[in-house]
Amino acid sequence: MPAPIRLATTSPWGLRSTWGLRSTWGLRSLLLAVALLVAVEPAGPLVGGVWGSAAGAQTLDDLDEAEEVVDELTAERDAAVDRYERTWAAIERTRAQLEDLERTTLALEAEGIATTAAVENRARLAFKRGPLDRFEALLQAEQAQVAVERVALLVALQRRDRVAIEEAEAGQVALEQSRARIRAHELQLVGLQEQLEADAEVLQTDLEEATADAAEIRTLVARQRRIDRGSQQGIYACIFERGVSRFRDTWGAPRSGGRRHRGTDVFAAYRAPVYAITSGVIQRHSRSALGGIGLYLRGDDGNVYYYAHLDSIDAGARVGTRVTAGELVGRNGFTGNASRSAPHVHFELHPGGGAAINPYPWLAAACF
């Protein structure tokens, strides 16, 4: 993942804030928060607190829905990048406005100081010379035209003084308005940062969870297969990963003590993951000298499936727990009367929970 990008902003009044952004794939949560807050373009609605959680899609029946959620997340991510670019441009414009306001404020302050100083200087001169400026100008003038021009000049100077005073007052008002605008923009940016950080954390968590859910679902449904074969109807999965196990039809083969084989032995590596053949509920666990560690799964198809010789039962396969076809239920082993040199699962099928029938065709349909 690319290194985090650090973007710093400094206000005209010295307030500094730093925003950390994760680039590209990690941007989505942060970018959506910015886009929502600045309102450049509204983002899509949240669904159930996350971006359309696909956690419920765990079978082939729901695969289309899971892929649709993934596509939606991808589209949201791409749209978020576009919104980010527009949003950050808006923030840059705001920062430029702050800089313009600061320059305007400084200019107004300088103008106000200069105008006030000029007016005060003229007031001091007027106080020293008294109120007879125009009369003295007339007496001191050698010609009438010169006198008139002097009087006109004095009137213009006095008028300019009044205008200068008015401009100074207006400048002071503009100055206060400029400062108020700067404070408003600064508060907006600070508020945006705080909300951004809070929302980004939530959105990032939701995105990571949704992405993990989607990946898990894809892995799960990859083990599943829709079967339409006589009484075997629905979604099934091989009890091991396809291609890593071996088994053959040994139904009815002789066993010690005059017994007959009432299942199929599926061989795989020691502690290889063992999966639920179909969706259903864990009915019970067992432990015996013959079968070792065992597990009974009552499928949604009404059948009971028995796994024997397990090394262990997964914590997620507790009695009463619902599992999905292809979900982990245990680990391959050689408990009971199995040989250490040949770890395997003795697998049985009991239609309706009754007497066992040959499970080989069911396993072959799911695994081959």
VEXDREN-2710 file (C-alpha; in Angstrom, 1 decimal):
% VEXDREN-2710
k/r/px/py/pz
1/MET/0.0/0.0/0.0
2/PRO/1.3/3.5/-0.8
3/ALA/2.6/5.6/2.1
4/PRO/0.0/7.8/3.8
5/ILE/-0.3/11.4/2.4
6/ARG/-0.2/14.2/5.0
7/LEU/-1.9/17.4/4.0
8/ALA/-1.5/20.4/6.3
9/THR/-3.5/23.6/6.4
10/THR/-2.6/26.8/8.2
11/SER/-5.2/29.4/8.7
12/PRO/-4.5/33.2/8.5
13/TRP/-4.8/33.3/12.3
14/GLY/-2.2/30.7/12.9
15/LEU/-4.4/27.7/13.6
16/ARG/-2.8/24.7/12.0
17/SER/-4.5/21.3/11.2
18/THR/-3.1/18.2/9.6
19/TRP/-5.3/15.7/7.8
20/GLY/-4.0/12.2/7.1
21/LEU/-5.2/10.5/4.0
22/ARG/-4.6/6.9/2.9
23/SER/-4.2/6.8/-0.8
24/THR/-6.0/4.8/-3.5
25/TRP/-7.7/1.7/-2.0
26/GLY/-7.7/3.0/1.5
27/LEU/-9.1/6.4/0.5
28/ARG/-12.7/5.3/0.2
29/SER/-13.8/5.8/3.8
30/LEU/-12.0/9.2/4.2
31/LEU/-13.1/10.5/0.8
32/LEU/-16.7/9.7/1.3
33/ALA/-16.7/11.5/4.6
34/VAL/-15.2/14.6/3.0
35/ALA/-17.7/14.4/0.1
36/LEU/-20.6/14.1/2.4
37/LEU/-19.6/17.0/4.6
38/VAL/-18.6/19.5/2.0
39/ALA/-21.7/18.5/-0.1
40/VAL/-20.0/18.7/-3.4
41/GLU/-22.0/15.6/-4.3
42/PRO/-24.1/13.5/-1.9
43/ALA/-22.7/9.9/-1.4
44/GLY/-24.9/6.8/-1.6
45/PRO/-26.9/5.8/1.5
46/LEU/-25.5/3.5/4.1
47/VAL/-27.2/0.1/4.3
48/GLY/-27.5/-1.3/7.8
49/GLY/-24.6/0.7/9.1
50/VAL/-22.2/-0.6/6.4
51/TRP/-21.9/-0.3/2.7
52/GLY/-24.4/-3.1/1.8
53/SER/-23.1/-5.9/3.9
54/ALA/-22.9/-9.2/2.1
55/ALA/-22.5/-11.3/5.3
56/GLY/-25.8/-13.1/4.6
57/ALA/-24.7/-14.4/1.2
58/GLN/-23.3/-17.8/2.0
59/THR/-24.6/-20.2/-0.7
60/LEU/-24.7/-20.4/-4.4
61/ASP/-28.3/-19.1/-4.3
62/ASP/-26.9/-15.8/-3.0
63/LEU/-23.8/-15.6/-5.1
64/ASP/-25.4/-13.0/-7.5
65/GLU/-26.3/-10.8/-4.5
66/ALA/-22.7/-11.1/-3.1
67/GLU/-21.2/-10.2/-6.4
68/GLU/-23.6/-7.3/-6.8
69/VAL/-22.5/-5.9/-3.4
70/VAL/-18.9/-6.2/-4.4
71/ASP/-19.6/-4.4/-7.6
72/GLU/-21.5/-1.7/-5.6
73/LEU/-18.5/-1.3/-3.3
74/THR/-16.2/-1.0/-6.3
75/ALA/-18.4/1.6/-7.9
76/GLU/-18.7/3.5/-4.6
77/ARG/-14.9/3.5/-4.3
78/ASP/-14.4/4.8/-7.8
79/ALA/-17.1/7.5/-7.3
80/ALA/-15.5/8.4/-4.0
81/VAL/-12.2/9.1/-5.7
82/ASP/-13.9/11.5/-8.1
83/ARG/-15.8/13.2/-5.3
84/TYR/-12.5/13.5/-3.4
85/GLU/-10.9/15.4/-6.2
86/ARG/-13.8/17.8/-6.5
87/THR/-14.1/18.2/-2.7
88/TRP/-10.4/18.8/-2.2
89/ALA/-10.5/21.5/-4.9
90/ALA/-13.3/23.1/-3.0
91/ILE/-11.2/23.1/0.2
92/GLU/-8.3/24.6/-1.7
93/ARG/-10.6/27.3/-3.0
94/THR/-11.7/28.0/0.6
95/ARG/-8.1/28.2/1.7
96/ALA/-7.4/30.7/-1.2
97/GLN/-10.4/32.7/0.1
98/LEU/-8.9/32.8/3.5
99/GLU/-5.7/34.1/2.1
100/ASP/-7.5/36.7/0.1
101/LEU/-9.5/37.8/3.2
102/GLU/-6.3/38.0/5.2
103/ARG/-4.7/40.3/2.5
104/THR/-7.8/42.4/2.4
105/THR/-7.8/42.6/6.1
106/LEU/-4.2/43.8/6.2
107/ALA/-4.9/46.3/3.5
108/LEU/-7.9/47.7/5.3
109/GLU/-6.0/47.9/8.5
110/ALA/-3.2/49.8/6.8
111/GLU/-5.7/52.1/5.0
112/GLY/-7.5/52.8/8.2
113/ILE/-4.3/53.6/10.0
114/ALA/-3.2/56.0/7.3
115/THR/-6.6/57.7/7.0
116/THR/-7.0/58.1/10.7
117/ALA/-3.5/59.6/10.9
118/ALA/-4.2/62.0/8.1
119/VAL/-7.5/63.1/9.6
120/GLU/-5.9/63.6/13.1
121/ASN/-3.1/65.6/11.5
122/ARG/-5.6/67.9/9.8
123/ALA/-7.6/68.2/12.9
124/ARG/-4.5/69.3/14.8
125/LEU/-3.6/71.9/12.1
126/ALA/-7.2/73.2/12.1
127/PHE/-7.1/73.5/15.9
128/LYS/-3.8/75.4/15.8
129/ARG/-4.9/77.7/13.0
130/GLY/-8.4/78.2/14.2
131/PRO/-11.7/78.4/12.2
132/LEU/-10.7/81.5/9.9
133/ASP/-8.9/79.5/7.2
134/ARG/-11.1/80.8/4.4
135/PHE/-11.2/84.4/5.6
136/GLU/-7.4/84.5/6.0
137/ALA/-7.1/83.0/2.5
138/LEU/-9.1/85.8/1.1
139/LEU/-7.1/88.5/3.0
140/GLN/-3.8/87.0/2.0
141/ALA/-4.7/86.7/-1.6
142/GLU/-3.3/89.5/-3.9
143/GLN/-5.9/88.9/-6.6
144/ALA/-9.6/88.0/-6.5
145/GLN/-9.1/85.0/-8.7
146/VAL/-6.4/83.6/-6.5
147/ALA/-8.6/84.2/-3.5
148/VAL/-11.4/82.2/-5.0
149/GLU/-9.1/79.4/-6.0
150/ARG/-7.7/79.3/-2.4
151/VAL/-11.1/79.1/-0.9
152/ALA/-12.1/76.3/-3.4
153/LEU/-9.0/74.4/-2.4
154/LEU/-9.8/74.7/1.3
155/VAL/-13.3/73.5/0.7
156/ALA/-12.0/70.6/-1.3
157/LEU/-9.6/69.7/1.4
158/GLN/-12.3/69.8/4.1
159/ARG/-14.6/67.7/1.9
160/ARG/-11.8/65.2/1.4
161/ASP/-11.3/65.1/5.1
162/ARG/-14.9/64.2/5.6
163/VAL/-14.7/61.6/2.9
164/ALA/-11.6/60.2/4.5
165/ILE/-13.4/59.9/7.8
166/GLU/-16.3/58.1/6.2
167/GLU/-13.9/55.8/4.4
168/ALA/-12.1/55.1/7.6
169/GLU/-15.4/54.2/9.3
170/ALA/-16.5/52.0/6.4
171/GLY/-13.1/50.4/6.3
172/GLN/-13.4/49.5/10.0
173/VAL/-16.8/47.9/9.3
174/ALA/-15.4/46.0/6.4
175/LEU/-12.5/44.9/8.5
176/GLU/-14.8/43.4/11.2
177/GLN/-16.8/41.7/8.5
178/SER/-13.7/40.3/7.0
179/ARG/-12.5/39.0/10.3
180/ALA/-15.9/37.4/10.9
181/ARG/-15.8/35.7/7.6
182/ILE/-12.3/34.3/8.3
183/ARG/-13.5/33.0/11.6
184/ALA/-16.5/31.3/10.0
185/HIS/-14.4/29.6/7.3
186/GLU/-11.8/28.5/9.9
187/LEU/-14.5/27.0/12.1
188/GLN/-15.9/25.3/9.0
189/LEU/-12.6/23.7/8.3
190/VAL/-12.0/22.7/11.9
191/GLY/-15.5/21.1/12.1
192/LEU/-14.9/19.3/8.8
193/GLN/-11.7/17.8/10.1
194/GLU/-13.3/16.6/13.3
195/GLN/-16.2/15.0/11.5
196/LEU/-13.9/13.6/8.9
197/GLU/-11.8/11.8/11.4
198/ALA/-14.8/10.3/13.2
199/ASP/-16.7/9.2/10.1
200/ALA/-13.5/7.9/8.4
201/GLU/-12.9/5.5/11.2
202/VAL/-16.4/4.1/11.0
203/LEU/-16.4/3.9/7.2
204/GLN/-12.9/2.3/7.1
205/THR/-14.1/-0.4/9.5
206/ASP/-17.2/-1.0/7.5
207/LEU/-15.3/-1.3/4.3
208/GLU/-12.8/-3.7/5.7
209/GLU/-15.5/-5.9/7.2
210/ALA/-17.5/-5.9/3.9
211/THR/-14.4/-6.7/1.9
212/ALA/-13.5/-9.5/4.3
213/ASP/-17.1/-10.8/4.1
214/ALA/-17.0/-10.8/0.3
215/ALA/-13.7/-12.6/0.2
216/GLU/-14.9/-15.2/2.7
217/ILE/-18.1/-15.7/0.7
218/ARG/-16.2/-16.2/-2.6
219/THR/-14.0/-18.8/-0.9
220/LEU/-17.1/-20.5/0.6
221/VAL/-19.2/-20.6/-2.6
222/ALA/-16.2/-21.8/-4.6
223/ARG/-16.5/-25.1/-2.6
224/GLN/-20.2/-25.4/-3.4
225/ARG/-22.0/-27.1/-6.2
226/ARG/-25.6/-27.2/-7.2
227/ILE/-26.7/-30.8/-7.6
228/ASP/-29.8/-32.1/-9.3
229/ARG/-29.6/-35.8/-9.1
230/GLY/-32.4/-38.0/-7.9
231/SER/-33.0/-37.4/-4.2
232/GLN/-29.8/-35.3/-4.0
233/GLN/-31.2/-31.9/-4.7
234/GLY/-29.7/-28.5/-3.7
235/ILE/-26.4/-27.1/-2.7
236/TYR/-23.6/-29.4/-1.7
237/ALA/-19.8/-29.3/-1.1
238/CYS/-17.1/-31.8/-0.9
239/ILE/-16.1/-32.6/2.7
240/PHE/-12.5/-31.8/1.7
241/GLU/-11.1/-29.3/-0.8
242/ARG/-11.6/-30.7/-4.2
243/GLY/-8.5/-32.5/-5.5
244/VAL/-6.9/-33.1/-2.1
245/SER/-8.8/-36.3/-1.1
246/ARG/-9.2/-39.7/-2.5
247/PHE/-12.0/-42.3/-1.9
248/ARG/-13.7/-45.2/-3.6
249/ASP/-16.9/-47.1/-3.2
250/THR/-16.4/-49.6/-0.4
251/TRP/-20.0/-49.9/0.7
252/GLY/-20.6/-53.3/2.2
253/ALA/-16.9/-54.3/2.3
254/PRO/-16.0/-56.7/5.1
255/ARG/-14.7/-55.2/8.4
256/SER/-13.4/-56.7/11.6
257/GLY/-15.7/-58.5/13.8
258/GLY/-17.9/-59.6/10.9
259/ARG/-19.1/-56.1/10.3
260/ARG/-19.9/-54.6/6.9
261/HIS/-18.7/-51.1/5.9
262/ARG/-21.6/-48.7/6.2
263/GLY/-20.0/-45.6/4.8
264/THR/-17.2/-44.2/2.6
265/ASP/-13.7/-43.6/3.8
266/VAL/-12.4/-40.3/2.5
267/PHE/-8.6/-40.0/2.8
268/ALA/-6.7/-36.7/3.1
269/ALA/-3.7/-35.2/4.9
270/TYR/-3.7/-35.1/8.7
271/ARG/-5.6/-32.2/10.1
272/ALA/-6.8/-31.1/6.6
273/PRO/-10.0/-28.9/6.9
274/VAL/-13.2/-30.9/6.9
275/TYR/-16.3/-29.1/5.6
276/ALA/-20.1/-29.4/5.9
277/ILE/-21.5/-31.4/2.9
278/THR/-24.6/-29.3/2.9
279/SER/-26.3/-26.5/5.0
280/GLY/-27.9/-27.6/8.2
281/VAL/-27.6/-27.7/12.0
282/ILE/-25.0/-29.6/14.0
283/GLN/-27.1/-32.2/15.8
284/ARG/-24.6/-33.7/18.2
285/HIS/-20.9/-34.6/18.8
286/SER/-19.7/-38.1/19.7
287/ARG/-16.7/-39.9/21.0
288/SER/-16.2/-43.7/20.9
289/ALA/-13.5/-46.4/20.7
290/LEU/-14.7/-47.3/17.2
291/GLY/-15.5/-43.9/15.6
292/GLY/-13.3/-41.7/17.7
293/ILE/-14.3/-38.0/17.6
294/GLY/-17.5/-37.8/15.6
295/LEU/-20.0/-35.2/14.4
296/TYR/-23.6/-35.4/13.2
297/LEU/-25.0/-32.9/10.8
298/ARG/-28.7/-32.7/10.1
299/GLY/-29.0/-31.2/6.7
300/ASP/-31.7/-29.0/5.4
301/ASP/-32.5/-31.8/3.0
302/GLY/-33.7/-33.9/6.0
303/ASN/-30.7/-36.3/6.0
304/VAL/-28.2/-36.8/8.8
305/TYR/-24.5/-37.0/7.9
306/TYR/-22.0/-38.6/10.2
307/TYR/-18.3/-37.8/10.3
308/ALA/-16.0/-40.2/12.2
309/HIS/-12.3/-40.3/13.1
310/LEU/-11.9/-36.5/13.3
311/ASP/-8.9/-35.1/15.0
312/SER/-11.0/-32.2/16.3
313/ILE/-14.3/-30.4/15.9
314/ASP/-14.1/-26.7/15.0
315/ALA/-15.3/-24.2/17.6
316/GLY/-17.8/-22.9/15.1
317/ALA/-19.5/-26.3/14.8
318/ARG/-21.0/-26.4/18.3
319/VAL/-24.1/-28.5/18.9
320/GLY/-27.1/-26.5/17.7
321/THR/-25.1/-24.2/15.5
322/ARG/-26.2/-23.6/11.9
323/VAL/-23.5/-24.2/9.2
324/THR/-23.4/-23.6/5.5
325/ALA/-22.4/-26.0/2.8
326/GLY/-18.6/-25.8/2.5
327/GLU/-18.1/-24.3/6.0
328/LEU/-15.4/-25.6/8.2
329/VAL/-16.6/-28.1/10.8
330/GLY/-13.5/-30.0/11.9
331/ARG/-10.0/-31.4/11.1
332/ASN/-9.1/-34.7/9.6
333/GLY/-7.6/-37.3/11.9
334/PHE/-7.3/-41.0/12.9
335/THR/-9.1/-41.1/16.2
336/GLY/-11.0/-44.3/17.1
337/ASN/-9.9/-47.5/15.3
338/ALA/-8.4/-45.6/12.3
339/SER/-4.8/-46.1/11.3
340/ARG/-2.3/-43.3/12.1
341/SER/-0.7/-43.9/8.7
342/ALA/-4.0/-43.2/6.9
343/PRO/-5.9/-40.3/8.3
344/HIS/-9.4/-40.2/6.9
345/VAL/-13.1/-39.4/7.6
346/HIS/-15.5/-42.3/7.8
347/PHE/-18.6/-40.7/6.2
348/GLU/-22.1/-41.9/6.6
349/LEU/-25.5/-40.9/5.1
350/HIS/-28.7/-41.5/7.0
351/PRO/-31.8/-40.4/4.9
352/GLY/-34.3/-38.8/7.2
353/GLY/-32.1/-39.8/10.1
354/GLY/-32.9/-43.5/9.5
355/ALA/-30.7/-46.4/8.4
356/ALA/-27.5/-45.7/6.5
357/ILE/-27.3/-45.9/2.7
358/ASN/-24.3/-45.8/0.4
359/PRO/-23.0/-42.2/0.5
360/TYR/-20.5/-42.7/-2.3
361/PRO/-22.7/-41.3/-5.1
362/TRP/-23.5/-38.2/-3.0
363/LEU/-19.8/-37.7/-2.3
364/ALA/-18.8/-38.3/-5.9
365/ALA/-21.4/-35.7/-7.1
366/ALA/-20.0/-33.1/-4.7
367/CYS/-16.3/-33.9/-5.1
368/PHE/-15.7/-35.1/-8.7
END
